[in-house]
């Protein structure tokens, strides 16, 4: 029994270790990319969390290991080092890659599909599911109703029930 408790404690320790590792925020920023000025680096990190990796599309450039994300991180740090404000640095990148590079694009006529697209997809899925359910219900209701017998068939059934013979 003692060995069992030891194994259980070991497994629990391994599970807790993985849990700690899984909850630590990840970053793809390499040491050679980081700026010497801590305040400038903090600004760069905050801004890179707002920019989308155009290769990965669901990660910020701060979290992505893609070569293009690295190039964008370096470009952002260069712009900040030359004295650009946060807005100027982000606007420079948006001018090159469009609003798609922003993880939270502004609501404009040309980004309307980005904002309304998920809602439209959900609506289409709900409508499709509703049509499927109605069609299934109609097929089920049609399958439960018995077919109508002709008068000749009804007379034959009646004769069988009365006589017990197949007329």
N, C-alpha and C positions, 0 to 999 in steps of 0.2 A: 504494500500500500504506500510505503514511503517513496518508492521509486515513481509511482504514479503521480504523486503530488509534485515531485521534482520536475517531471516532464510537463505537467500542467503549468507550473510556474515558468518554465522555459518558454513554452508556447505563448503564454500570456505576455512575457517580456518581449518576444519577437513581434507579436501583434501590436503592442503598445509602441514599439520602435517604429514600425511601419506607419502607424497612425500619426506619430509625431512628424515623420518625414513627409507624409502626404499632406499635412496641414501647413507646412512651412511654405510661404509664398516663393514661387520659382521666378528666376530671372535669367535671361539669356545674355545679360550685359557682361562682356568680358573685361578683365582688369585693364587691358590696353586701351579700351574705349573710354574709361572713366576719366573725368576731369580732375585736376589737382585741387581746384577750388571746391570745397564741400558744398557751399551754398549754390554754386552754379551746377554742380552735379545733382543736387536735390531738385533743382528746377528742371533739369534735363530728364530726370527719372519721372517726375510728375507729368511732364508733357508727353513722354514716350508711353505712358499708360493710357493716354487719350488717343493715340494714333494707331490705326489698324495696320497689321501686316497685310499687304496686298497679295501675298502668296498664300498665307495661311487663312486669312479672311476672318477667323474667329479669335484671333489672338492680337494682343497689342504688340507693338514692335519691341517693347521691353521684355516680353515673354517669349518671343519667337526666335528660333535658331536659324531661320532662313537667311541666306546671304543678303537678300534685298533688305530685310529688316535691319541687319547689321549696318548696311550702307545708310539707311534712314536714321539710325541712332547716331552714327558718326556725323552725318550731315546736320542733324539737329544740334549736336554739341558744337560743331563748327560755327553754326549761326549764332548760338548763344555766346560763344567765346568772342565773336567779333562785335558783340554789343547789342544784338537784336533783342527786343523785348520778347516775352513769351508769345504774344499775339503775332508779332512779325515773323518769328521763327515758324510757327504753325502755319501762318498764311503762305509763307514761301513754299512749304511742302504741299499744301492744299493746291497752290497754283500749278504745281507740277503733276500731281496725281488726282486732283479733283476731290470733291466732298466725300467720296467713297473711302478715303484714307482716314477719315474721322470715325472713331467708334460711335460717336453720337452726332451724326450729321444734322445740320440745321434743317428745319422744316421749310422747304422752298418748293416751288413748282417742279423743279427738276429732281428733287429728292422725295417727292410725294410717294412714289412707288416703294421706296425703302421703308417709309413709315406705315403705309396702308397695306402693303403687300402681305404681311403675315395675317392681318385681319381678313383680307380677301381670301387667302388660302383656307383659313378656318371656316369662313362662311361657305365656300365652295364644298369643303369636306362635309359640313353639317347638312347642306342641301343634298349632296350625293348620298349620305347615310340615310336621310329621311326618305328619299326616293327608293332606296334599297329596302328599307323596312316596310314601306307601303306596298311595294311589289311582292315582297315575301308574304305579307299578311294577306294580300289578295290571292296569291297562289295557295296559301294554306286554307283560306276560306273556301276556295273553289275545290280543293281536294277533299274537304270534309263533307261537302254536300253530295248526296248519292245521285247517281244518274237517274233521269226520269225514264220510266218504263212506258212502252207503248200500250195501247188498250189491249192488243192481242196478247202481249206478254203478261199483262195484269190478269187477264182471263185465264191464261195457262197456269199462273201461280195460284190463283184462286181454286182452280180445278185440282191442282196437286194437293193443296191444303185440305180440300174437302174429301177427295177420294183417296188420297195417299198414293196415287199412281201418276205416272208421267204420261199425260195424254198427248 
